[in-house]
Amino acid sequence: MRIHLPRVLFVVGVIACASVSAQFQVVQVVPTAEATDASAVGDITWTFGAPVDPGTVTANSVMVWGRWSGVMNGTRTLESGNTVIRFTPSAPFSAGEQITATLTPALMSSGGVALAANHATGFWVASPPAVPSLVHQGTVPIRFPGEGLIRSYGAYAGDLDNDGYCDLLIPNEDAHDVRRFMNDGAGNFSTFTVHSLPFGTKPSSNEGADFNDDGWTDFAVANITGNSVGVFLNDGTGDLLPVVILPVGTGPRGLTVLDVDGDGDTDIMTANRVSGTLSLIRNNGDGTFQPSVSFQGGVSNETSIAAADINGDGIMDLFVGGYGSEDVAMLLGDGAGNFTVSATVAAGGRPWMMATGDVDLDGDVDVVASLSNASSVAVMRNNGAGGFLPAVTYPCGPFSLAIDLGDLDGDGDLDLISSSYTGGSFYVFRNQGNGTYGTPQILPATGAGSCAILADIDGDEDMEVIGIDELADLLFFFDSPPLPVQKESRGAAFEINGTGGSPGFGAPPLSVALGSSMTVEVHGHPGEAYLLPFGIGLNPGAPGPAGTLGLAPNLLILANGLLNPAYVLDANGDATLAVPVPAFLPPGLQITLQGLTTNPANLAIGFTFSNPITIVMN
């Protein structure tokens, strides 16, 4: 199914794009699409098949968006004969955050050829190791004292005031408003501000974006009975301006944001269950919008929608869930606002909400859905050829609503959260490393577990689960408990000379013989990472055998882009890395440990090698 354009115009457009793309196109992006282990302090690079015109490398042609951080500021530089663009963020990405890096057709080659279409790459920032369980940290009321039922439904976590911390926006169906909770910097939300919508609108699904390109996060919410979308622009302080109402199809239950036409601004799409359509609202570039255009989404009773690059061409596509047909469709975009149904798959129930990410670590984006009538969640994996593998379902509580993805335990794969409205609980499914999920951890609510999202709200570099109880109108916060602490009595900074011996820390030694220097860096975050006692045995002047280093599960390994080490835990909770030694230990080798925090009990140890060394798991 082709949307909007006549067939002959579509074909001509494809031919023209192919010709242009052959002259100027992206050939490589780092981090790679759908990576789950990107460095929080790493750069983003794009490599092109032709030199780039330096005058076109701007904030409007090279854009980076964080799901929670919003617009990411940084420097944009050209390298390698102007064939590589490097984006260096001005501040670290949030651990576990989903990042979208976009190039627009405003970017041109030195020969004056523009990109044929937007090129978007999504990836995930690595999460630190965390205990694979969650505990209840507290609740926050969404209503005023004495206020009746407001039916809080949906939630958005994002940095509204650009202070580096996630704030919260909560739509309320019966109160017909959105309530804004500002983070105090420690994950506390003591008060809220009410932002009203017209009576009878019933706000529900929602998303954040910078709609007017001013560097501040705005907010859009679908209004179920208002048959509209409400857009709240940020006033530049974190507060929201009065809502603007944009009509769409009947009964919008799903909402997503994306640049459908490559003009560098963010458009809005809704899935309208009652009318069985999708509605596209094009952005004029200044936060005002054109009248919506509705069309079929390839399923029946379109209820949920999610945007992602399904086929790896850099153009955003759509997953659409059919409440009536109980299936999910892939719709491939052409970069000009047109979509073609590529495939459908039976979901095993009615898809209520959806989320996207590479759950099986094969390099393409998959989709997960809550199945409202089947007491389960569905995982629908991309086959890499424009289609689906058969859906796999996992039991959940009755009337499952919420769905979200993120690496909760820092093992490099995407875990899944859902909820049970009727069962009054939230569900956490741990990824087994291959896109399959084990028995969930059940987290209790008070009345009805409706929506749930993931975000780092307290700035501790691990994610929390934020759940909403729709009948009690409460926010529930669940977090991982601290990792086990191994105390170390020595100071946070010391030095080992290459001709000396071990400082005698008492842990299993590492025997090394290297052809160049090795640096051992200590990185810490007070109260969140911990020093592992260890020892290093030096063998100057003689070949060193392959050595081993015993690691605790709380060890953070850093490699500055040279390595991507990993380890697995045995039954005792220990991990072992084998390090093949390529050469001799040179005289005078210095191995330096330098603490970045004042408390040596609150440190994690990271290893950085000056030359690549193969890490083999035992």
MARZA-232885 format. One line per field, with one value per residue (C-alpha): residue in three letters; residue number from 0; x, y, z. Coordinates in steps of 0.1 Angstrom, whole numbers, plus 5000, padded with zeros to 4 digits. Example, Ala and Ser with C-alpha at 12.3 -4.5 7.8 and 13.67 -1.06 7.14 Angstrom:
2
residu	[ALA_SER]
num	[0_1]
c1	[5123_5137]
c2	[4955_4989]
c3	[5078_5071]
This chain:
618
residu	[MET_ARG_ILE_HIS_LEU_PRO_ARG_VAL_LEU_PHE_VAL_VAL_GLY_VAL_ILE_ALA_CYS_ALA_SER_VAL_SER_ALA_GLN_PHE_GLN_VAL_VAL_GLN_VAL_VAL_PRO_THR_ALA_GLU_ALA_THR_ASP_ALA_SER_ALA_VAL_GLY_ASP_ILE_THR_TRP_THR_PHE_GLY_ALA_PRO_VAL_ASP_PRO_GLY_THR_VAL_THR_ALA_ASN_SER_VAL_MET_VAL_TRP_GLY_ARG_TRP_SER_GLY_VAL_MET_ASN_GLY_THR_ARG_THR_LEU_GLU_SER_GLY_ASN_THR_VAL_ILE_ARG_PHE_THR_PRO_SER_ALA_PRO_PHE_SER_ALA_GLY_GLU_GLN_ILE_THR_ALA_THR_LEU_THR_PRO_ALA_LEU_MET_SER_SER_GLY_GLY_VAL_ALA_LEU_ALA_ALA_ASN_HIS_ALA_THR_GLY_PHE_TRP_VAL_ALA_SER_PRO_PRO_ALA_VAL_PRO_SER_LEU_VAL_HIS_GLN_GLY_THR_VAL_PRO_ILE_ARG_PHE_PRO_GLY_GLU_GLY_LEU_ILE_ARG_SER_TYR_GLY_ALA_TYR_ALA_GLY_ASP_LEU_ASP_ASN_ASP_GLY_TYR_CYS_ASP_LEU_LEU_ILE_PRO_ASN_GLU_ASP_ALA_HIS_ASP_VAL_ARG_ARG_PHE_MET_ASN_ASP_GLY_ALA_GLY_ASN_PHE_SER_THR_PHE_THR_VAL_HIS_SER_LEU_PRO_PHE_GLY_THR_LYS_PRO_SER_SER_ASN_GLU_GLY_ALA_ASP_PHE_ASN_ASP_ASP_GLY_TRP_THR_ASP_PHE_ALA_VAL_ALA_ASN_ILE_THR_GLY_ASN_SER_VAL_GLY_VAL_PHE_LEU_ASN_ASP_GLY_THR_GLY_ASP_LEU_LEU_PRO_VAL_VAL_ILE_LEU_PRO_VAL_GLY_THR_GLY_PRO_ARG_GLY_LEU_THR_VAL_LEU_ASP_VAL_ASP_GLY_ASP_GLY_ASP_THR_ASP_ILE_MET_THR_ALA_ASN_ARG_VAL_SER_GLY_THR_LEU_SER_LEU_ILE_ARG_ASN_ASN_GLY_ASP_GLY_THR_PHE_GLN_PRO_SER_VAL_SER_PHE_GLN_GLY_GLY_VAL_SER_ASN_GLU_THR_SER_ILE_ALA_ALA_ALA_ASP_ILE_ASN_GLY_ASP_GLY_ILE_MET_ASP_LEU_PHE_VAL_GLY_GLY_TYR_GLY_SER_GLU_ASP_VAL_ALA_MET_LEU_LEU_GLY_ASP_GLY_ALA_GLY_ASN_PHE_THR_VAL_SER_ALA_THR_VAL_ALA_ALA_GLY_GLY_ARG_PRO_TRP_MET_MET_ALA_THR_GLY_ASP_VAL_ASP_LEU_ASP_GLY_ASP_VAL_ASP_VAL_VAL_ALA_SER_LEU_SER_ASN_ALA_SER_SER_VAL_ALA_VAL_MET_ARG_ASN_ASN_GLY_ALA_GLY_GLY_PHE_LEU_PRO_ALA_VAL_THR_TYR_PRO_CYS_GLY_PRO_PHE_SER_LEU_ALA_ILE_ASP_LEU_GLY_ASP_LEU_ASP_GLY_ASP_GLY_ASP_LEU_ASP_LEU_ILE_SER_SER_SER_TYR_THR_GLY_GLY_SER_PHE_TYR_VAL_PHE_ARG_ASN_GLN_GLY_ASN_GLY_THR_TYR_GLY_THR_PRO_GLN_ILE_LEU_PRO_ALA_THR_GLY_ALA_GLY_SER_CYS_ALA_ILE_LEU_ALA_ASP_ILE_ASP_GLY_ASP_GLU_ASP_MET_GLU_VAL_ILE_GLY_ILE_ASP_GLU_LEU_ALA_ASP_LEU_LEU_PHE_PHE_PHE_ASP_SER_PRO_PRO_LEU_PRO_VAL_GLN_LYS_GLU_SER_ARG_GLY_ALA_ALA_PHE_GLU_ILE_ASN_GLY_THR_GLY_GLY_SER_PRO_GLY_PHE_GLY_ALA_PRO_PRO_LEU_SER_VAL_ALA_LEU_GLY_SER_SER_MET_THR_VAL_GLU_VAL_HIS_GLY_HIS_PRO_GLY_GLU_ALA_TYR_LEU_LEU_PRO_PHE_GLY_ILE_GLY_LEU_ASN_PRO_GLY_ALA_PRO_GLY_PRO_ALA_GLY_THR_LEU_GLY_LEU_ALA_PRO_ASN_LEU_LEU_ILE_LEU_ALA_ASN_GLY_LEU_LEU_ASN_PRO_ALA_TYR_VAL_LEU_ASP_ALA_ASN_GLY_ASP_ALA_THR_LEU_ALA_VAL_PRO_VAL_PRO_ALA_PHE_LEU_PRO_PRO_GLY_LEU_GLN_ILE_THR_LEU_GLN_GLY_LEU_THR_THR_ASN_PRO_ALA_ASN_LEU_ALA_ILE_GLY_PHE_THR_PHE_SER_ASN_PRO_ILE_THR_ILE_VAL_MET_ASN]
num	[0_1_2_3_4_5_6_7_8_9_10_11_12_13_14_15_16_17_18_19_20_21_22_23_24_25_26_27_28_29_30_31_32_33_34_35_36_37_38_39_40_41_42_43_44_45_46_47_48_49_50_51_52_53_54_55_56_57_58_59_60_61_62_63_64_65_66_67_68_69_70_71_72_73_74_75_76_77_78_79_80_81_82_83_84_85_86_87_88_89_90_91_92_93_94_95_96_97_98_99_100_101_102_103_104_105_106_107_108_109_110_111_112_113_114_115_116_117_118_119_120_121_122_123_124_125_126_127_128_129_130_131_132_133_134_135_136_137_138_139_140_141_142_143_144_145_146_147_148_149_150_151_152_153_154_155_156_157_158_159_160_161_162_163_164_165_166_167_168_169_170_171_172_173_174_175_176_177_178_179_180_181_182_183_184_185_186_187_188_189_190_191_192_193_194_195_196_197_198_199_200_201_202_203_204_205_206_207_208_209_210_211_212_213_214_215_216_217_218_219_220_221_222_223_224_225_226_227_228_229_230_231_232_233_234_235_236_237_238_239_240_241_242_243_244_245_246_247_248_249_250_251_252_253_254_255_256_257_258_259_260_261_262_263_264_265_266_267_268_269_270_271_272_273_274_275_276_277_278_279_280_281_282_283_284_285_286_287_288_289_290_291_292_293_294_295_296_297_298_299_300_301_302_303_304_305_306_307_308_309_310_311_312_313_314_315_316_317_318_319_320_321_322_323_324_325_326_327_328_329_330_331_332_333_334_335_336_337_338_339_340_341_342_343_344_345_346_347_348_349_350_351_352_353_354_355_356_357_358_359_360_361_362_363_364_365_366_367_368_369_370_371_372_373_374_375_376_377_378_379_380_381_382_383_384_385_386_387_388_389_390_391_392_393_394_395_396_397_398_399_400_401_402_403_404_405_406_407_408_409_410_411_412_413_414_415_416_417_418_419_420_421_422_423_424_425_426_427_428_429_430_431_432_433_434_435_436_437_438_439_440_441_442_443_444_445_446_447_448_449_450_451_452_453_454_455_456_457_458_459_460_461_462_463_464_465_466_467_468_469_470_471_472_473_474_475_476_477_478_479_480_481_482_483_484_485_486_487_488_489_490_491_492_493_494_495_496_497_498_499_500_501_502_503_504_505_506_507_508_509_510_511_512_513_514_515_516_517_518_519_520_521_522_523_524_525_526_527_528_529_530_531_532_533_534_535_536_537_538_539_540_541_542_543_544_545_546_547_548_549_550_551_552_553_554_555_556_557_558_559_560_561_562_563_564_565_566_567_568_569_570_571_572_573_574_575_576_577_578_579_580_581_582_583_584_585_586_587_588_589_590_591_592_593_594_595_596_597_598_599_600_601_602_603_604_605_606_607_608_609_610_611_612_613_614_615_616_617]
c1	[5000_5014_5001_4997_5017_5005_5023_5042_5055_5066_5086_5103_5112_5129_5150_5161_5170_5190_5210_5217_5225_5251_5270_5266_5255_5264_5285_5292_5279_5295_5279_5261_5224_5206_5238_5231_5266_5275_5298_5282_5312_5317_5315_5292_5308_5294_5315_5305_5314_5323_5337_5312_5307_5319_5294_5265_5276_5253_5230_5201_5218_5235_5211_5213_5183_5182_5150_5154_5180_5162_5184_5220_5245_5280_5307_5306_5339_5352_5380_5396_5395_5360_5346_5339_5317_5324_5298_5314_5286_5291_5279_5278_5248_5226_5234_5207_5193_5180_5197_5187_5213_5199_5213_5190_5191_5205_5238_5256_5287_5315_5300_5267_5247_5224_5215_5186_5166_5169_5194_5185_5204_5191_5213_5214_5239_5254_5240_5263_5261_5232_5215_5190_5160_5141_5127_5100_5115_5084_5051_5041_5004_4992_4960_4955_4943_4906_4905_4885_4896_4915_4926_4963_4973_5006_5038_5067_5102_5124_5145_5121_5143_5177_5192_5204_5176_5145_5112_5078_5046_5015_4983_4950_4920_4892_4908_4915_4949_4986_5005_5041_5065_5099_5129_5148_5181_5178_5148_5123_5090_5072_5048_5032_5017_4985_4983_4947_4932_4896_4870_4862_4894_4907_4945_4964_4994_5021_5057_5083_5101_5115_5088_5099_5136_5145_5165_5138_5117_5080_5052_5024_4995_4967_4932_4910_4875_4886_4898_4928_4964_4973_5007_5024_5054_5081_5084_5122_5123_5108_5072_5046_5027_4989_4979_4973_4946_4951_4923_4930_4910_4885_4897_4935_4951_4987_5011_5046_5069_5093_5105_5085_5096_5133_5128_5146_5115_5095_5061_5033_5015_4985_4969_4931_4913_4877_4882_4908_4933_4966_4968_4999_5004_5032_5053_5058_5092_5083_5060_5029_5013_4994_4959_4962_4959_4945_4950_4949_4977_4975_4957_4923_4914_4948_4956_4993_5022_5060_5086_5120_5143_5131_5152_5184_5183_5184_5148_5122_5095_5065_5052_5014_4993_4958_4933_4907_4929_4953_4984_5013_5023_5056_5052_5084_5089_5104_5117_5091_5061_5049_5046_5043_5031_5060_5047_5023_5025_4999_5006_4987_4963_4953_4984_4977_5011_5044_5081_5111_5147_5171_5161_5181_5213_5213_5216_5180_5151_5124_5091_5074_5038_5014_4984_4954_4931_4956_4973_5007_5033_5045_5080_5081_5116_5127_5139_5163_5146_5115_5095_5088_5096_5066_5056_5066_5044_5051_5024_5017_4989_4954_4948_4984_4989_5024_5055_5090_5125_5159_5190_5181_5209_5238_5244_5242_5207_5173_5149_5112_5086_5048_5019_4986_4957_4933_4960_4973_5010_5040_5061_5099_5111_5149_5164_5183_5208_5191_5157_5140_5127_5126_5101_5092_5097_5063_5061_5029_5008_4978_4948_4955_4989_4984_5014_5051_5083_5120_5143_5172_5154_5179_5211_5227_5234_5210_5174_5143_5109_5082_5048_5013_4984_4954_4928_4949_4964_4999_5034_5054_5092_5113_5151_5179_5194_5231_5257_5276_5304_5339_5357_5393_5414_5441_5440_5423_5455_5489_5515_5533_5567_5575_5605_5587_5562_5525_5510_5495_5458_5451_5428_5437_5467_5470_5503_5512_5539_5531_5549_5536_5521_5489_5469_5445_5420_5397_5363_5338_5304_5298_5275_5269_5300_5325_5362_5372_5404_5428_5465_5489_5519_5548_5573_5599_5623_5605_5576_5545_5520_5484_5470_5436_5419_5390_5363_5333_5300_5301_5332_5329_5352_5362_5381_5381_5369_5398_5380_5345_5351_5324_5321_5296_5290_5294_5272_5293_5287_5323_5336_5370_5387_5417_5442_5466_5500_5517_5552_5576_5571_5594_5615_5601_5565_5542_5507_5488_5456_5440_5408_5382_5362_5372_5358_5378_5349_5328_5348_5346_5378_5381_5410_5423_5450_5473_5471_5443_5443_5420_5397_5386_5358_5364]
c2	[5000_5034_5065_5100_5099_5085_5054_5070_5099_5074_5054_5085_5096_5063_5065_5101_5092_5062_5084_5110_5085_5069_5102_5113_5089_5076_5045_5039_5051_5046_5035_5011_5011_4996_4990_4985_4992_5028_5047_5075_5097_5085_5104_5097_5095_5093_5083_5094_5082_5118_5149_5170_5207_5222_5251_5226_5210_5227_5220_5218_5192_5170_5165_5143_5136_5117_5101_5116_5143_5160_5180_5170_5198_5193_5201_5190_5185_5172_5147_5124_5148_5160_5125_5120_5140_5137_5148_5152_5157_5186_5164_5126_5107_5092_5055_5033_5062_5056_5081_5091_5107_5123_5138_5159_5168_5202_5184_5185_5172_5195_5190_5205_5172_5169_5137_5121_5118_5120_5095_5084_5060_5048_5032_5027_5039_5011_5006_4999_4965_4963_4938_4918_4927_4958_4971_4996_5030_5050_5064_5100_5111_5125_5140_5169_5160_5153_5152_5125_5099_5115_5083_5089_5072_5074_5091_5108_5112_5140_5169_5199_5225_5214_5209_5173_5155_5138_5154_5138_5146_5126_5128_5123_5110_5120_5153_5163_5176_5169_5172_5183_5170_5187_5167_5183_5166_5136_5119_5136_5149_5167_5190_5192_5219_5213_5220_5219_5205_5212_5193_5159_5154_5124_5127_5094_5083_5108_5117_5144_5163_5197_5208_5244_5238_5260_5234_5227_5196_5200_5176_5160_5139_5120_5129_5098_5113_5147_5131_5153_5158_5184_5201_5219_5240_5246_5283_5281_5276_5241_5254_5247_5271_5267_5237_5238_5214_5196_5174_5138_5107_5092_5076_5081_5056_5055_5084_5086_5114_5113_5134_5118_5141_5150_5187_5186_5191_5166_5155_5136_5105_5088_5055_5059_5028_5039_5052_5025_5050_5066_5104_5124_5160_5177_5203_5236_5239_5264_5244_5251_5223_5216_5199_5162_5137_5102_5069_5032_5015_4980_4964_4967_4992_5008_5012_5014_5029_5031_5046_5030_5023_4988_4980_4998_5024_5053_5063_5061_5034_5024_4995_4996_4974_4963_4959_4943_4921_4912_4917_4941_4956_4969_5001_5012_5050_5066_5097_5119_5110_5080_5045_5010_4979_4954_4926_4917_4891_4877_4891_4865_4891_4928_4950_4979_4996_4989_4996_4990_4979_4951_4925_4896_4916_4908_4944_4951_4965_4943_4952_4942_4947_4944_4922_4936_4906_4878_4885_4884_4904_4896_4897_4901_4898_4914_4888_4913_4911_4933_4907_4891_4859_4844_4862_4847_4855_4855_4853_4886_4896_4902_4933_4940_4977_4991_4982_4996_4984_4991_4974_4972_4950_4962_4929_4945_4934_4949_4939_4944_4959_4956_4960_4943_4967_4941_4924_4956_4950_4957_4930_4930_4905_4899_4892_4860_4875_4862_4879_4854_4863_4844_4844_4880_4897_4910_4944_4952_4984_4994_4992_4991_4989_5009_5025_5020_5036_5034_5063_5074_5098_5101_5106_5074_5060_5031_5031_5031_5017_5044_5028_5044_5031_5044_5038_5050_5078_5071_5071_5041_5041_5009_5008_4983_4979_4988_4962_4944_4965_4951_4974_4984_5001_5016_5051_5059_5067_5049_5038_5006_5007_4981_4968_4964_4940_4938_4961_4929_4934_4898_4891_4866_4881_4891_4881_4903_4909_4936_4952_4986_5004_4994_5019_5009_5037_5040_5056_5063_5076_5082_5056_5038_5019_5000_4992_4956_4946_4930_4923_4925_4903_4918_4896_4920_4908_4874_4863_4863_4835_4842_4856_4857_4884_4875_4900_4908_4913_4950_4957_4983_4977_5006_5004_5038_5023_4998_4969_4957_4933_4912_4886_4861_4852_4816_4800_4818_4852_4855_4863_4855_4871_4855_4879_4865_4882_4892_4903_4912_4935_4965_4979_5009_5001_5021_5010_5038_5038_5072_5076_5101_5101_5108_5075_5045_5022_5038_5031_5008_4998_5001_4988_5007_4992_5013_4986_4962_4929_4900_4893_4857_4847_4816]
c3	[5000_4989_5006_4992_4960_4926_4915_4887_4909_4934_4909_4895_4930_4937_4906_4913_4949_4938_4915_4941_4968_4947_4947_4984_5011_5045_5044_5081_5115_5149_5172_5149_5145_5175_5195_5232_5245_5234_5257_5277_5269_5233_5201_5171_5137_5102_5072_5037_5002_4992_5010_5029_5024_5057_5055_5057_5089_5114_5143_5118_5096_5123_5152_5183_5205_5238_5249_5284_5278_5249_5224_5229_5224_5212_5187_5150_5133_5100_5096_5070_5041_5051_5046_5084_5106_5144_5170_5204_5231_5255_5284_5289_5277_5304_5311_5295_5274_5239_5214_5179_5157_5125_5094_5073_5035_5045_5046_5013_4996_4985_4950_4960_4962_4992_5011_4994_5026_5064_5078_5114_5136_5169_5196_5234_5259_5280_5315_5344_5362_5386_5409_5387_5409_5418_5452_5459_5467_5473_5460_5451_5448_5415_5429_5453_5489_5487_5449_5434_5408_5379_5362_5356_5324_5306_5315_5299_5315_5300_5310_5307_5323_5309_5343_5335_5354_5342_5350_5346_5327_5336_5316_5335_5316_5339_5350_5314_5322_5323_5356_5356_5383_5384_5396_5425_5413_5436_5421_5444_5431_5459_5440_5406_5383_5364_5326_5315_5283_5271_5291_5276_5257_5278_5273_5270_5250_5247_5237_5240_5212_5203_5180_5175_5173_5202_5222_5248_5252_5242_5248_5227_5240_5221_5233_5231_5232_5219_5187_5187_5198_5224_5219_5248_5239_5264_5274_5277_5315_5319_5321_5295_5274_5270_5249_5211_5199_5166_5152_5141_5134_5158_5191_5189_5213_5200_5193_5180_5168_5138_5109_5081_5052_5059_5065_5099_5121_5142_5129_5148_5140_5158_5156_5157_5170_5164_5128_5120_5106_5111_5112_5101_5114_5096_5114_5097_5114_5140_5163_5143_5123_5091_5092_5097_5069_5077_5059_5065_5085_5071_5101_5116_5144_5145_5182_5188_5167_5171_5148_5140_5111_5103_5072_5081_5053_5077_5070_5098_5094_5114_5134_5137_5160_5150_5179_5157_5136_5165_5144_5138_5105_5092_5072_5053_5048_5017_5035_5019_5041_5022_5037_5022_5041_5041_5063_5090_5118_5142_5176_5196_5210_5208_5208_5232_5234_5216_5220_5197_5201_5191_5216_5201_5193_5156_5145_5134_5153_5168_5184_5216_5225_5255_5246_5265_5260_5263_5297_5280_5261_5226_5212_5174_5160_5127_5102_5086_5052_5057_5076_5110_5127_5144_5176_5209_5239_5276_5303_5322_5344_5331_5309_5302_5292_5296_5275_5276_5269_5285_5300_5337_5348_5327_5309_5274_5263_5265_5293_5291_5315_5314_5337_5347_5350_5365_5385_5401_5394_5372_5355_5348_5322_5320_5286_5284_5259_5227_5227_5249_5284_5317_5345_5354_5387_5398_5415_5433_5428_5450_5426_5389_5372_5341_5325_5333_5318_5324_5331_5353_5375_5404_5384_5397_5362_5365_5354_5376_5368_5371_5374_5375_5394_5375_5403_5432_5411_5425_5410_5421_5419_5418_5418_5420_5454_5458_5446_5474_5487_5491_5515_5507_5534_5511_5497_5465_5446_5445_5420_5411_5394_5367_5385_5418_5431_5439_5465_5479_5477_5482_5453_5425_5407_5371_5355_5326_5300_5276_5247_5256_5286_5303_5323_5350_5356_5386_5378_5405_5413_5450_5465_5433_5423_5445_5447_5441_5459_5435_5430_5401_5399_5377_5359_5345_5318_5312_5292_5312_5308_5300_5332_5348_5369_5391_5388_5410_5392_5401_5381_5354_5324_5302_5270_5253_5220_5217_5233_5240_5269_5284_5310_5324_5360_5373_5400_5427_5412_5400_5365_5349_5320_5303_5289_5262_5267_5234_5245_5274_5303_5296_5324_5341_5332_5354_5363_5379_5398_5404_5423_5411_5444_5479_5493_5482_5491_5464_5432_5402_5383_5346_5324_5294_5272_5249_5222_5214_5234_5228_5258_5261_5285_5307]
